[in-house]
Amino acid sequence: MHQVRCSILHMTCLEYLWVHGSLIDAAILSHLGSLYTLSYLFIETENTAFAGVPPSHYLPSTFPNLRHLTLSPGVSAPDAFLPLISAAPKLVQLSVPWVFQSNQVLTGACIEVMLEHIRSFASVQHFSLSATEGFIKYTRAPDTDGKLELFPNARRFLTPLLSLGKNPGGDIPGAALRTLDIRTHFIIILDNAFLRDLARALPRIERLALIPACAPGPGRLAVSSELVEDILTFDGLIPLIESCLHLEDLKIAVRSGFSDTFDHVGARTNGWMRKREATARVRRLELWATPLNHDVVPPEEVSSFICGVFTSLTRCDVVLYGLSEREVGRLQHEEVTGTWVSVLKDAAEVLAPHRSHDAK
């Protein structure tokens, strides 16, 4: 271990480094932070040296040309390390693959703390946090049959995102963010008001994903153990499309319906978009959606919504949550999935000519 540390300390032209966190001490951190050549740093933080040492014992390092940082959390959560490199002026990509560790749990509070730190990186354009398959298998109880739980208070731990564009110094970190990709072991539940505020905070977002890290197996539906009324609806997506004109890839959980205050009948006749000049650039759409209720929302109205709002779509996927085949029986399972299949088929027929035209 000592020899490895000495070797790192004598490397003055490092560009790419993948290092175990147990090798990180004050001297190593200071050295790496002084290198003008270092652009990519991957740290596995299991049993790290800095895990047991308060961040105050380290001096923040500059990392003048660091562009890509990946932190794989173990005993020490990423928030213990991020303050030490907050000065990195050219950091473009921050990735956190949350691997399985028996004593480190991915919670809303963990995500909230990391998002708080992102506010200090004015240059970050891409942020991703994803629970790995091993972590998901560990956190699921044996008797849950692969169920995915709802996280109804998601807006609480995502709130730091709303202030990304509010910087007293005049910089606008939020305007730089192009990718926000958070994939957890639960279904992130947002409401219409929060998504509207998020759209205003991230005007240049290109890829937005707030979904579980893995879908249920073929022929199965994700399951929620509780009912939550205040869930993002179809019309809640419209302000996002109107405000984020660069958005091309969207993955998010919705309730299959419209809010009570939204005139979806009138919108189908007069046009779904309130800002007619807004042209949706979304090409890939993945909806984690509840089954469609014919009595509440006719399937043809959903097809009309998709075609009227997402005019540039090339791919649309739907993952159903809220039911399981074992609970409702195969006939009903096929019925609810078949309804969405019909919706997507109708939408594809309408959008196909536009895709052909774009291809030319």
Secondary structure by P-SEA (a helix, b strand, c coil): caaaaaaaaacccccccccccccccaaaaaaaaacccccbbbbbcccccccccccccccccccccccbbbbbccccccccccccccccccccbbbbcccccccccccaaaaaaaaaaacccccccbbbbbbcaaaaaaaccccccbbbbbbcccccccccccccccccccccccccccbbbbbccbbbbbcaaaaaaaaaacccccbbbbcccccccccbbbbbccccccccccccaaaaaaccccccbbbbccccccccccaaaaaaaccccccccccccccbbbbbccccccccccaaaaaaaaaaccccccbbbbbbcccccccccaaaaaaaaaaaaaaaaaaaaaaaaaaaaaac
